[in-house]
C-alpha cells in the first residue's frame, strides 16, 4: 500500500451569473474546457489584470502545467500568490504546495504549513489533507499522528479522495489509531469511486492479501488495472507481478514485461530494478541483455 500528499490543481467554478468584470474570465473558461489554451490564456490574462481572483488562480494553473505556455513555476507562483493574498483557498493551497515541493522557490515546510492552515481554516478539503500529511511526516510541524488523523478525517468528511485514501492508510497500518482493515477498505472504496488511483491500488492490495475481504486475485487485478490505466506506477508494477505469477489473470510473460516497462517509465524504481534483474538473468522469456540491464540499473540508482 501507499499514500501520497495530494495536489489538486483547481480551475475555480464559473458563477451561474456572470458579472461584467468576469466576462473575459467566462470566455477563458469556455476556451479552456475546449482545449483552446491560447484563447484561455488571453482571456484569463485580461481579467487577471483587472484583479479577478479566479483568473489569477487559473493563470497559475496554466503556467504550472504548461498549458498554452512553457512551464514556468516562478510565473505560476506569482499568480497563485496574488490570488492567495485575497484569501482564495485553492490558491493558498497551491502556494503551500509550491513551498512544500520547492517548485521555483526554496523548499520551506513552515511556509507550506502556514498557507495550508489559511485554506484549511476555510474548510478547503485539499488543504486539510495536505496539512494532515505535514503532521504525519513532521514536515514544518512536530510529528503528531493525532493531528494528522484529525485533518485527514476533516478532508475525508468533505469528500476529498486523497483524504479518504490517506485516512484509510493509517487505519490499515494501525498508525496513530487502532488497526482496522474494514474501515480502511470502506475509505478506499469511497476514494476509488472518485477514480482516485492510489485508493484503487490499495484496494487491490487488500483483495490480494485478503484483509477484511475474501482473498481474490481477480478483483485485485481489476483494481490494479483501473489505477494502472491512470499511469500509476505502483499499480502497474503490482499488475505486472500478477501476470508474472498467473494470479487472478492468465500467466503471461509479455504482459508482465509490458506493465513493468510502463511502471518503470512512470518513474517507479522497483520496476526499474526488476527490469535490470530480468535483463541480467534472461527472465520472462527474454534473452540476457547486459546493456539494457545496465540502463535500467543506472536509472534506478539516480
ChimeraX commands (.cxc) that place a marker at each C-alpha (Angstrom):
marker #1 position 0.00,0.00,0.00 radius 0.5
marker #1 position 1.00,3.62,-0.25 radius 0.5
marker #1 position -0.20,7.13,0.40 radius 0.5
marker #1 position 0.75,10.47,-1.03 radius 0.5
marker #1 position 0.44,14.16,-0.35 radius 0.5
marker #1 position -2.05,15.40,-2.91 radius 0.5
marker #1 position -2.09,18.48,-5.06 radius 0.5
marker #1 position -5.41,19.46,-6.54 radius 0.5
marker #1 position -5.00,21.81,-9.48 radius 0.5
marker #1 position -8.31,23.57,-9.44 radius 0.5
marker #1 position -9.96,25.73,-12.02 radius 0.5
marker #1 position -12.46,27.67,-9.97 radius 0.5
marker #1 position -16.08,27.24,-10.99 radius 0.5
marker #1 position -17.81,29.88,-13.06 radius 0.5
marker #1 position -20.75,31.51,-11.31 radius 0.5
marker #1 position -24.14,30.92,-12.84 radius 0.5
marker #1 position -24.48,34.70,-13.09 radius 0.5
marker #1 position -21.51,36.23,-14.91 radius 0.5
marker #1 position -20.70,39.73,-13.74 radius 0.5
marker #1 position -19.45,42.21,-16.36 radius 0.5
marker #1 position -15.95,42.25,-14.82 radius 0.5
marker #1 position -15.81,38.49,-15.26 radius 0.5
marker #1 position -16.78,38.43,-18.91 radius 0.5
marker #1 position -13.22,37.71,-20.01 radius 0.5
marker #1 position -12.92,35.02,-17.37 radius 0.5
marker #1 position -16.09,33.24,-18.55 radius 0.5
marker #1 position -14.78,33.30,-22.11 radius 0.5
marker #1 position -11.47,31.99,-20.87 radius 0.5
marker #1 position -13.13,29.12,-19.02 radius 0.5
marker #1 position -15.12,28.16,-22.09 radius 0.5
marker #1 position -11.96,28.17,-24.17 radius 0.5
marker #1 position -10.05,26.19,-21.54 radius 0.5
marker #1 position -12.68,23.47,-21.41 radius 0.5
marker #1 position -12.42,23.11,-25.21 radius 0.5
marker #1 position -8.62,22.84,-25.01 radius 0.5
marker #1 position -8.12,26.24,-26.66 radius 0.5
marker #1 position -5.37,27.28,-24.29 radius 0.5
marker #1 position -4.18,30.25,-26.36 radius 0.5
marker #1 position -7.59,31.92,-26.08 radius 0.5
marker #1 position -7.91,30.92,-22.43 radius 0.5
marker #1 position -4.55,32.49,-21.68 radius 0.5
marker #1 position -5.53,35.71,-23.42 radius 0.5
marker #1 position -8.87,36.00,-21.63 radius 0.5
marker #1 position -7.55,34.96,-18.20 radius 0.5
marker #1 position -4.71,37.47,-18.55 radius 0.5
marker #1 position -7.12,40.28,-19.35 radius 0.5
marker #1 position -9.34,39.51,-16.40 radius 0.5
marker #1 position -6.44,38.83,-14.02 radius 0.5
marker #1 position -5.09,42.29,-14.78 radius 0.5
marker #1 position -8.43,43.66,-13.56 radius 0.5
marker #1 position -7.97,41.79,-10.28 radius 0.5
marker #1 position -10.32,38.86,-10.87 radius 0.5
marker #1 position -9.10,36.29,-8.38 radius 0.5
marker #1 position -10.28,33.18,-10.21 radius 0.5
marker #1 position -8.47,34.30,-13.36 radius 0.5
marker #1 position -5.28,34.89,-11.37 radius 0.5
marker #1 position -5.51,31.41,-9.90 radius 0.5
marker #1 position -6.17,29.80,-13.26 radius 0.5
marker #1 position -3.23,31.59,-14.85 radius 0.5
marker #1 position -1.18,29.97,-12.11 radius 0.5
marker #1 position -2.53,26.58,-13.17 radius 0.5
marker #1 position -1.63,27.21,-16.80 radius 0.5
marker #1 position 1.94,28.25,-16.01 radius 0.5
marker #1 position 2.37,25.39,-13.57 radius 0.5
marker #1 position 1.16,22.77,-16.04 radius 0.5
marker #1 position 2.49,24.32,-19.25 radius 0.5
marker #1 position -0.92,24.72,-20.86 radius 0.5
marker #1 position -0.56,27.13,-23.77 radius 0.5
marker #1 position 2.71,28.39,-22.31 radius 0.5
marker #1 position 6.01,26.81,-21.29 radius 0.5
marker #1 position 6.08,25.50,-17.71 radius 0.5
marker #1 position 7.17,28.42,-15.55 radius 0.5
marker #1 position 6.96,27.84,-11.79 radius 0.5
marker #1 position 8.03,31.38,-10.96 radius 0.5
marker #1 position 5.18,32.83,-13.03 radius 0.5
marker #1 position 2.76,30.29,-11.60 radius 0.5
marker #1 position 3.77,31.25,-8.08 radius 0.5
marker #1 position 3.33,34.96,-8.88 radius 0.5
marker #1 position -0.26,34.43,-9.97 radius 0.5
marker #1 position -1.10,31.97,-7.21 radius 0.5
marker #1 position 0.26,34.42,-4.66 radius 0.5
marker #1 position -1.86,37.27,-6.00 radius 0.5
marker #1 position -4.98,35.15,-5.65 radius 0.5
marker #1 position -3.88,33.71,-2.30 radius 0.5
marker #1 position -3.33,37.15,-0.82 radius 0.5
marker #1 position -7.04,37.87,-1.34 radius 0.5
marker #1 position -7.93,34.79,0.74 radius 0.5
marker #1 position -8.77,32.43,-2.15 radius 0.5
marker #1 position -8.38,28.95,-0.64 radius 0.5
marker #1 position -7.43,26.99,-3.81 radius 0.5
marker #1 position -4.61,29.46,-4.49 radius 0.5
marker #1 position -3.49,29.36,-0.86 radius 0.5
marker #1 position -3.26,25.59,-1.16 radius 0.5
marker #1 position -1.20,25.88,-4.33 radius 0.5
marker #1 position 1.19,28.35,-2.70 radius 0.5
marker #1 position 1.58,25.92,0.18 radius 0.5
marker #1 position 2.25,23.08,-2.24 radius 0.5
marker #1 position 4.91,25.07,-4.08 radius 0.5
marker #1 position 6.68,25.70,-0.77 radius 0.5
marker #1 position 6.35,22.05,0.25 radius 0.5
marker #1 position 7.79,20.80,-3.04 radius 0.5
marker #1 position 10.28,23.62,-3.67 radius 0.5
marker #1 position 8.82,24.46,-7.08 radius 0.5
marker #1 position 10.63,27.55,-8.32 radius 0.5
marker #1 position 11.38,28.59,-4.75 radius 0.5
marker #1 position 13.44,27.11,-1.91 radius 0.5
marker #1 position 11.60,24.32,-0.11 radius 0.5
marker #1 position 10.10,25.70,3.10 radius 0.5
marker #1 position 7.81,23.40,5.07 radius 0.5
marker #1 position 6.98,26.05,7.65 radius 0.5
marker #1 position 5.66,28.34,4.93 radius 0.5
marker #1 position 3.76,25.43,3.41 radius 0.5
marker #1 position 2.05,24.78,6.73 radius 0.5
marker #1 position 1.19,28.47,7.09 radius 0.5
marker #1 position -0.56,28.55,3.73 radius 0.5
marker #1 position -2.29,25.21,4.20 radius 0.5
marker #1 position -3.66,26.45,7.51 radius 0.5
marker #1 position -5.13,29.53,5.84 radius 0.5
marker #1 position -7.01,27.40,3.32 radius 0.5
marker #1 position -7.92,24.67,5.82 radius 0.5
marker #1 position -9.50,27.31,8.05 radius 0.5
marker #1 position -11.93,27.91,5.18 radius 0.5
marker #1 position -12.81,24.20,5.22 radius 0.5
marker #1 position -10.99,23.59,1.92 radius 0.5
marker #1 position -10.59,19.82,1.77 radius 0.5
marker #1 position -7.37,19.61,-0.21 radius 0.5
marker #1 position -5.56,21.90,2.23 radius 0.5
marker #1 position -6.90,19.84,5.13 radius 0.5
marker #1 position -5.50,16.70,3.51 radius 0.5
marker #1 position -2.11,18.28,2.86 radius 0.5
marker #1 position -1.95,19.64,6.39 radius 0.5
marker #1 position -2.60,16.09,7.59 radius 0.5
marker #1 position 0.39,14.92,5.58 radius 0.5
marker #1 position 2.60,17.58,7.16 radius 0.5
marker #1 position 1.65,16.37,10.64 radius 0.5
marker #1 position 2.02,12.71,9.67 radius 0.5
marker #1 position 5.55,13.26,8.41 radius 0.5
marker #1 position 6.68,16.01,10.79 radius 0.5
marker #1 position 7.30,18.49,7.98 radius 0.5
marker #1 position 7.16,22.08,9.23 radius 0.5
marker #1 position 5.44,20.92,12.42 radius 0.5
marker #1 position 6.26,18.35,15.10 radius 0.5
marker #1 position 5.20,14.86,14.04 radius 0.5
marker #1 position 1.72,14.40,15.51 radius 0.5
marker #1 position -0.39,11.46,14.34 radius 0.5
marker #1 position -3.43,12.64,16.29 radius 0.5
marker #1 position -3.36,15.91,14.35 radius 0.5
marker #1 position -2.74,14.03,11.10 radius 0.5
marker #1 position -5.77,11.85,11.72 radius 0.5
marker #1 position -7.90,14.86,12.60 radius 0.5
marker #1 position -7.01,16.72,9.40 radius 0.5
marker #1 position -7.33,13.66,7.17 radius 0.5
marker #1 position -10.74,12.99,8.70 radius 0.5
marker #1 position -11.86,16.56,8.04 radius 0.5
marker #1 position -10.72,16.25,4.44 radius 0.5
marker #1 position -12.36,12.83,4.07 radius 0.5
marker #1 position -15.63,14.08,5.52 radius 0.5
marker #1 position -15.52,16.92,2.99 radius 0.5
marker #1 position -15.29,14.40,0.16 radius 0.5
marker #1 position -11.56,14.57,-0.57 radius 0.5
marker #1 position -10.46,11.33,-2.21 radius 0.5
marker #1 position -6.90,11.99,-1.08 radius 0.5
marker #1 position -8.07,12.48,2.50 radius 0.5
marker #1 position -10.12,9.28,2.36 radius 0.5
marker #1 position -7.18,7.29,0.98 radius 0.5
marker #1 position -4.70,8.71,3.48 radius 0.5
marker #1 position -7.04,8.10,6.41 radius 0.5
marker #1 position -7.61,4.58,5.12 radius 0.5
marker #1 position -3.87,4.00,5.00 radius 0.5
marker #1 position -3.50,4.96,8.66 radius 0.5
marker #1 position -6.28,2.53,9.60 radius 0.5
marker #1 position -4.69,-0.22,7.51 radius 0.5
marker #1 position -1.33,0.32,9.17 radius 0.5
marker #1 position -2.65,0.96,12.66 radius 0.5
marker #1 position -0.70,4.17,12.63 radius 0.5
marker #1 position -1.84,6.54,15.37 radius 0.5
marker #1 position -5.08,4.60,15.72 radius 0.5
marker #1 position -6.21,1.00,16.29 radius 0.5
marker #1 position -5.68,-1.07,13.16 radius 0.5
marker #1 position -8.98,-1.54,11.35 radius 0.5
marker #1 position -8.84,-3.16,7.92 radius 0.5
marker #1 position -12.60,-2.96,7.44 radius 0.5
marker #1 position -12.54,0.80,7.95 radius 0.5
marker #1 position -9.55,1.06,5.60 radius 0.5
marker #1 position -11.46,-0.80,2.88 radius 0.5
marker #1 position -14.51,1.41,3.40 radius 0.5
marker #1 position -12.42,4.55,2.98 radius 0.5
marker #1 position -10.52,3.17,0.00 radius 0.5
marker #1 position -13.83,2.33,-1.67 radius 0.5
marker #1 position -15.04,5.90,-1.22 radius 0.5
marker #1 position -11.89,7.30,-2.79 radius 0.5
marker #1 position -11.78,4.67,-5.54 radius 0.5
marker #1 position -15.33,5.60,-6.51 radius 0.5
marker #1 position -13.90,9.02,-7.34 radius 0.5
marker #1 position -11.37,7.30,-9.64 radius 0.5
marker #1 position -8.50,8.04,-7.26 radius 0.5
marker #1 position -5.64,5.83,-8.44 radius 0.5
marker #1 position -3.91,5.48,-5.09 radius 0.5
marker #1 position -7.07,4.14,-3.44 radius 0.5
marker #1 position -7.73,1.79,-6.35 radius 0.5
marker #1 position -4.23,0.38,-5.97 radius 0.5
marker #1 position -4.62,-0.01,-2.22 radius 0.5
marker #1 position -7.96,-1.76,-2.65 radius 0.5
marker #1 position -6.21,-4.16,-4.99 radius 0.5
marker #1 position -3.66,-4.82,-2.26 radius 0.5
marker #1 position -6.37,-5.55,0.31 radius 0.5
marker #1 position -8.01,-8.11,-2.02 radius 0.5
marker #1 position -4.65,-9.67,-2.87 radius 0.5
marker #1 position -3.91,-10.07,0.84 radius 0.5
marker #1 position -7.46,-10.96,1.89 radius 0.5
marker #1 position -7.58,-8.24,4.51 radius 0.5
marker #1 position -11.18,-7.79,5.75 radius 0.5
marker #1 position -12.34,-9.01,2.33 radius 0.5
marker #1 position -12.12,-12.52,0.83 radius 0.5
marker #1 position -8.79,-13.02,-0.90 radius 0.5
marker #1 position -9.49,-12.63,-4.60 radius 0.5
marker #1 position -6.66,-12.03,-7.06 radius 0.5
marker #1 position -9.12,-11.44,-9.89 radius 0.5
marker #1 position -10.67,-8.49,-8.06 radius 0.5
marker #1 position -7.18,-7.34,-7.06 radius 0.5
marker #1 position -6.15,-7.36,-10.72 radius 0.5
marker #1 position -9.26,-5.37,-11.65 radius 0.5
marker #1 position -8.43,-2.62,-9.15 radius 0.5
marker #1 position -4.77,-2.57,-10.09 radius 0.5
marker #1 position -5.79,-2.24,-13.74 radius 0.5
marker #1 position -8.00,0.79,-13.03 radius 0.5
marker #1 position -5.11,2.55,-11.30 radius 0.5
marker #1 position -2.60,1.37,-13.89 radius 0.5
marker #1 position -4.73,2.89,-16.65 radius 0.5
marker #1 position -4.07,6.24,-14.96 radius 0.5
marker #1 position -0.31,5.61,-15.28 radius 0.5
marker #1 position 0.13,4.98,-11.57 radius 0.5
marker #1 position 3.49,3.25,-11.42 radius 0.5
marker #1 position 2.92,1.22,-8.26 radius 0.5
marker #1 position -0.30,-0.26,-9.64 radius 0.5
marker #1 position 1.38,-1.04,-12.96 radius 0.5
marker #1 position 4.10,-2.88,-11.04 radius 0.5
marker #1 position 1.55,-4.81,-8.97 radius 0.5
marker #1 position -0.40,-5.80,-12.07 radius 0.5
marker #1 position 2.83,-6.95,-13.72 radius 0.5
marker #1 position 3.58,-9.24,-10.81 radius 0.5
marker #1 position 0.13,-10.84,-11.07 radius 0.5
marker #1 position 0.74,-11.56,-14.76 radius 0.5
marker #1 position 4.18,-12.93,-13.93 radius 0.5
marker #1 position 2.74,-15.24,-11.26 radius 0.5
marker #1 position -0.53,-16.06,-13.03 radius 0.5
marker #1 position -2.64,-14.92,-10.09 radius 0.5
marker #1 position -6.09,-13.60,-10.97 radius 0.5
marker #1 position -5.03,-13.36,-14.62 radius 0.5
marker #1 position -3.56,-15.88,-17.08 radius 0.5
marker #1 position 0.19,-16.21,-16.68 radius 0.5
marker #1 position 1.64,-14.00,-19.43 radius 0.5
marker #1 position 5.30,-13.00,-19.57 radius 0.5
marker #1 position 4.69,-10.49,-22.35 radius 0.5
marker #1 position 2.00,-8.70,-20.31 radius 0.5
marker #1 position 4.20,-8.79,-17.24 radius 0.5
marker #1 position 7.09,-7.24,-19.14 radius 0.5
marker #1 position 4.84,-4.62,-20.72 radius 0.5
marker #1 position 3.41,-3.46,-17.39 radius 0.5
marker #1 position 6.83,-3.49,-15.74 radius 0.5
marker #1 position 8.18,-1.30,-18.52 radius 0.5
marker #1 position 5.25,1.11,-18.22 radius 0.5
marker #1 position 5.80,1.25,-14.46 radius 0.5
marker #1 position 9.49,1.95,-14.90 radius 0.5
marker #1 position 8.75,4.64,-17.47 radius 0.5
marker #1 position 6.37,6.20,-14.94 radius 0.5
marker #1 position 9.36,6.55,-12.61 radius 0.5
marker #1 position 8.72,3.64,-10.23 radius 0.5
marker #1 position 12.17,2.47,-9.18 radius 0.5
marker #1 position 11.31,-1.07,-8.00 radius 0.5
marker #1 position 10.12,-1.72,-11.57 radius 0.5
marker #1 position 13.43,-0.41,-12.91 radius 0.5
marker #1 position 15.33,-2.74,-10.59 radius 0.5
marker #1 position 13.14,-5.68,-11.58 radius 0.5
marker #1 position 13.78,-4.96,-15.27 radius 0.5
marker #1 position 17.51,-4.79,-14.59 radius 0.5
marker #1 position 17.29,-8.24,-12.98 radius 0.5
marker #1 position 15.21,-9.65,-15.84 radius 0.5
marker #1 position 17.67,-8.49,-18.49 radius 0.5
marker #1 position 20.67,-9.55,-16.42 radius 0.5
marker #1 position 19.43,-13.09,-15.90 radius 0.5
marker #1 position 17.33,-13.54,-19.02 radius 0.5
marker #1 position 13.96,-13.97,-17.29 radius 0.5
marker #1 position 10.36,-13.78,-18.58 radius 0.5
marker #1 position 11.40,-15.30,-21.87 radius 0.5
marker #1 position 13.91,-12.56,-22.59 radius 0.5
marker #1 position 17.47,-13.16,-23.70 radius 0.5
marker #1 position 20.07,-11.76,-21.35 radius 0.5
marker #1 position 20.85,-8.19,-22.41 radius 0.5
marker #1 position 23.62,-6.66,-20.26 radius 0.5
marker #1 position 23.40,-3.21,-21.87 radius 0.5
marker #1 position 19.65,-2.98,-21.27 radius 0.5
marker #1 position 20.09,-4.27,-17.74 radius 0.5
marker #1 position 22.73,-1.62,-17.08 radius 0.5
marker #1 position 20.46,1.10,-18.48 radius 0.5
marker #1 position 17.65,0.24,-16.05 radius 0.5
marker #1 position 20.06,-0.22,-13.15 radius 0.5
marker #1 position 21.56,3.21,-13.78 radius 0.5
marker #1 position 18.11,4.82,-13.96 radius 0.5
marker #1 position 17.09,3.18,-10.69 radius 0.5
marker #1 position 20.22,4.49,-9.00 radius 0.5
marker #1 position 19.57,8.13,-9.92 radius 0.5
marker link #1:1,2 radius 0.2
marker link #1:2,3 radius 0.2
marker link #1:3,4 radius 0.2
marker link #1:4,5 radius 0.2
marker link #1:5,6 radius 0.2
marker link #1:6,7 radius 0.2
marker link #1:7,8 radius 0.2
marker link #1:8,9 radius 0.2
marker link #1:9,10 radius 0.2
marker link #1:10,11 radius 0.2
marker link #1:11,12 radius 0.2
marker link #1:12,13 radius 0.2
marker link #1:13,14 radius 0.2
marker link #1:14,15 radius 0.2
marker link #1:15,16 radius 0.2
marker link #1:16,17 radius 0.2
marker link #1:17,18 radius 0.2
marker link #1:18,19 radius 0.2
marker link #1:19,20 radius 0.2
marker link #1:20,21 radius 0.2
marker link #1:21,22 radius 0.2
marker link #1:22,23 radius 0.2
marker link #1:23,24 radius 0.2
marker link #1:24,25 radius 0.2
marker link #1:25,26 radius 0.2
marker link #1:26,27 radius 0.2
marker link #1:27,28 radius 0.2
marker link #1:28,29 radius 0.2
marker link #1:29,30 radius 0.2
marker link #1:30,31 radius 0.2
marker link #1:31,32 radius 0.2
marker link #1:32,33 radius 0.2
marker link #1:33,34 radius 0.2
marker link #1:34,35 radius 0.2
marker link #1:35,36 radius 0.2
marker link #1:36,37 radius 0.2
marker link #1:37,38 radius 0.2
marker link #1:38,39 radius 0.2
marker link #1:39,40 radius 0.2
marker link #1:40,41 radius 0.2
marker link #1:41,42 radius 0.2
marker link #1:42,43 radius 0.2
marker link #1:43,44 radius 0.2
marker link #1:44,45 radius 0.2
marker link #1:45,46 radius 0.2
marker link #1:46,47 radius 0.2
marker link #1:47,48 radius 0.2
marker link #1:48,49 radius 0.2
marker link #1:49,50 radius 0.2
marker link #1:50,51 radius 0.2
marker link #1:51,52 radius 0.2
marker link #1:52,53 radius 0.2
marker link #1:53,54 radius 0.2
marker link #1:54,55 radius 0.2
marker link #1:55,56 radius 0.2
marker link #1:56,57 radius 0.2
marker link #1:57,58 radius 0.2
marker link #1:58,59 radius 0.2
marker link #1:59,60 radius 0.2
marker link #1:60,61 radius 0.2
marker link #1:61,62 radius 0.2
marker link #1:62,63 radius 0.2
marker link #1:63,64 radius 0.2
marker link #1:64,65 radius 0.2
marker link #1:65,66 radius 0.2
marker link #1:66,67 radius 0.2
marker link #1:67,68 radius 0.2
marker link #1:68,69 radius 0.2
marker link #1:69,70 radius 0.2
marker link #1:70,71 radius 0.2
marker link #1:71,72 radius 0.2
marker link #1:72,73 radius 0.2
marker link #1:73,74 radius 0.2
marker link #1:74,75 radius 0.2
marker link #1:75,76 radius 0.2
marker link #1:76,77 radius 0.2
marker link #1:77,78 radius 0.2
marker link #1:78,79 radius 0.2
marker link #1:79,80 radius 0.2
marker link #1:80,81 radius 0.2
marker link #1:81,82 radius 0.2
marker link #1:82,83 radius 0.2
marker link #1:83,84 radius 0.2
marker link #1:84,85 radius 0.2
marker link #1:85,86 radius 0.2
marker link #1:86,87 radius 0.2
marker link #1:87,88 radius 0.2
marker link #1:88,89 radius 0.2
marker link #1:89,90 radius 0.2
marker link #1:90,91 radius 0.2
marker link #1:91,92 radius 0.2
marker link #1:92,93 radius 0.2
marker link #1:93,94 radius 0.2
marker link #1:94,95 radius 0.2
marker link #1:95,96 radius 0.2
marker link #1:96,97 radius 0.2
marker link #1:97,98 radius 0.2
marker link #1:98,99 radius 0.2
marker link #1:99,100 radius 0.2
marker link #1:100,101 radius 0.2
marker link #1:101,102 radius 0.2
marker link #1:102,103 radius 0.2
marker link #1:103,104 radius 0.2
marker link #1:104,105 radius 0.2
marker link #1:105,106 radius 0.2
marker link #1:106,107 radius 0.2
marker link #1:107,108 radius 0.2
marker link #1:108,109 radius 0.2
marker link #1:109,110 radius 0.2
marker link #1:110,111 radius 0.2
marker link #1:111,112 radius 0.2
marker link #1:112,113 radius 0.2
marker link #1:113,114 radius 0.2
marker link #1:114,115 radius 0.2
marker link #1:115,116 radius 0.2
marker link #1:116,117 radius 0.2
marker link #1:117,118 radius 0.2
marker link #1:118,119 radius 0.2
marker link #1:119,120 radius 0.2
marker link #1:120,121 radius 0.2
marker link #1:121,122 radius 0.2
marker link #1:122,123 radius 0.2
marker link #1:123,124 radius 0.2
marker link #1:124,125 radius 0.2
marker link #1:125,126 radius 0.2
marker link #1:126,127 radius 0.2
marker link #1:127,128 radius 0.2
marker link #1:128,129 radius 0.2
marker link #1:129,130 radius 0.2
marker link #1:130,131 radius 0.2
marker link #1:131,132 radius 0.2
marker link #1:132,133 radius 0.2
marker link #1:133,134 radius 0.2
marker link #1:134,135 radius 0.2
marker link #1:135,136 radius 0.2
marker link #1:136,137 radius 0.2
marker link #1:137,138 radius 0.2
marker link #1:138,139 radius 0.2
marker link #1:139,140 radius 0.2
marker link #1:140,141 radius 0.2
marker link #1:141,142 radius 0.2
marker link #1:142,143 radius 0.2
marker link #1:143,144 radius 0.2
marker link #1:144,145 radius 0.2
marker link #1:145,146 radius 0.2
marker link #1:146,147 radius 0.2
marker link #1:147,148 radius 0.2
marker link #1:148,149 radius 0.2
marker link #1:149,150 radius 0.2
marker link #1:150,151 radius 0.2
marker link #1:151,152 radius 0.2
marker link #1:152,153 radius 0.2
marker link #1:153,154 radius 0.2
marker link #1:154,155 radius 0.2
marker link #1:155,156 radius 0.2
marker link #1:156,157 radius 0.2
marker link #1:157,158 radius 0.2
marker link #1:158,159 radius 0.2
marker link #1:159,160 radius 0.2
marker link #1:160,161 radius 0.2
marker link #1:161,162 radius 0.2
marker link #1:162,163 radius 0.2
marker link #1:163,164 radius 0.2
marker link #1:164,165 radius 0.2
marker link #1:165,166 radius 0.2
marker link #1:166,167 radius 0.2
marker link #1:167,168 radius 0.2
marker link #1:168,169 radius 0.2
marker link #1:169,170 radius 0.2
marker link #1:170,171 radius 0.2
marker link #1:171,172 radius 0.2
marker link #1:172,173 radius 0.2
marker link #1:173,174 radius 0.2
marker link #1:174,175 radius 0.2
marker link #1:175,176 radius 0.2
marker link #1:176,177 radius 0.2
marker link #1:177,178 radius 0.2
marker link #1:178,179 radius 0.2
marker link #1:179,180 radius 0.2
marker link #1:180,181 radius 0.2
marker link #1:181,182 radius 0.2
marker link #1:182,183 radius 0.2
marker link #1:183,184 radius 0.2
marker link #1:184,185 radius 0.2
marker link #1:185,186 radius 0.2
marker link #1:186,187 radius 0.2
marker link #1:187,188 radius 0.2
marker link #1:188,189 radius 0.2
marker link #1:189,190 radius 0.2
marker link #1:190,191 radius 0.2
marker link #1:191,192 radius 0.2
marker link #1:192,193 radius 0.2
marker link #1:193,194 radius 0.2
marker link #1:194,195 radius 0.2
marker link #1:195,196 radius 0.2
marker link #1:196,197 radius 0.2
marker link #1:197,198 radius 0.2
marker link #1:198,199 radius 0.2
marker link #1:199,200 radius 0.2
marker link #1:200,201 radius 0.2
marker link #1:201,202 radius 0.2
marker link #1:202,203 radius 0.2
marker link #1:203,204 radius 0.2
marker link #1:204,205 radius 0.2
marker link #1:205,206 radius 0.2
marker link #1:206,207 radius 0.2
marker link #1:207,208 radius 0.2
marker link #1:208,209 radius 0.2
marker link #1:209,210 radius 0.2
marker link #1:210,211 radius 0.2
marker link #1:211,212 radius 0.2
marker link #1:212,213 radius 0.2
marker link #1:213,214 radius 0.2
marker link #1:214,215 radius 0.2
marker link #1:215,216 radius 0.2
marker link #1:216,217 radius 0.2
marker link #1:217,218 radius 0.2
marker link #1:218,219 radius 0.2
marker link #1:219,220 radius 0.2
marker link #1:220,221 radius 0.2
marker link #1:221,222 radius 0.2
marker link #1:222,223 radius 0.2
marker link #1:223,224 radius 0.2
marker link #1:224,225 radius 0.2
marker link #1:225,226 radius 0.2
marker link #1:226,227 radius 0.2
marker link #1:227,228 radius 0.2
marker link #1:228,229 radius 0.2
marker link #1:229,230 radius 0.2
marker link #1:230,231 radius 0.2
marker link #1:231,232 radius 0.2
marker link #1:232,233 radius 0.2
marker link #1:233,234 radius 0.2
marker link #1:234,235 radius 0.2
marker link #1:235,236 radius 0.2
marker link #1:236,237 radius 0.2
marker link #1:237,238 radius 0.2
marker link #1:238,239 radius 0.2
marker link #1:239,240 radius 0.2
marker link #1:240,241 radius 0.2
marker link #1:241,242 radius 0.2
marker link #1:242,243 radius 0.2
marker link #1:243,244 radius 0.2
marker link #1:244,245 radius 0.2
marker link #1:245,246 radius 0.2
marker link #1:246,247 radius 0.2
marker link #1:247,248 radius 0.2
marker link #1:248,249 radius 0.2
marker link #1:249,250 radius 0.2
marker link #1:250,251 radius 0.2
marker link #1:251,252 radius 0.2
marker link #1:252,253 radius 0.2
marker link #1:253,254 radius 0.2
marker link #1:254,255 radius 0.2
marker link #1:255,256 radius 0.2
marker link #1:256,257 radius 0.2
marker link #1:257,258 radius 0.2
marker link #1:258,259 radius 0.2
marker link #1:259,260 radius 0.2
marker link #1:260,261 radius 0.2
marker link #1:261,262 radius 0.2
marker link #1:262,263 radius 0.2
marker link #1:263,264 radius 0.2
marker link #1:264,265 radius 0.2
marker link #1:265,266 radius 0.2
marker link #1:266,267 radius 0.2
marker link #1:267,268 radius 0.2
marker link #1:268,269 radius 0.2
marker link #1:269,270 radius 0.2
marker link #1:270,271 radius 0.2
marker link #1:271,272 radius 0.2
marker link #1:272,273 radius 0.2
marker link #1:273,274 radius 0.2
marker link #1:274,275 radius 0.2
marker link #1:275,276 radius 0.2
marker link #1:276,277 radius 0.2
marker link #1:277,278 radius 0.2
marker link #1:278,279 radius 0.2
marker link #1:279,280 radius 0.2
marker link #1:280,281 radius 0.2
marker link #1:281,282 radius 0.2
marker link #1:282,283 radius 0.2
marker link #1:283,284 radius 0.2
marker link #1:284,285 radius 0.2
marker link #1:285,286 radius 0.2
marker link #1:286,287 radius 0.2
marker link #1:287,288 radius 0.2
marker link #1:288,289 radius 0.2
marker link #1:289,290 radius 0.2
marker link #1:290,291 radius 0.2
marker link #1:291,292 radius 0.2
marker link #1:292,293 radius 0.2
marker link #1:293,294 radius 0.2
marker link #1:294,295 radius 0.2
marker link #1:295,296 radius 0.2
marker link #1:296,297 radius 0.2
marker link #1:297,298 radius 0.2
marker link #1:298,299 radius 0.2
marker link #1:299,300 radius 0.2
marker link #1:300,301 radius 0.2
marker link #1:301,302 radius 0.2
view
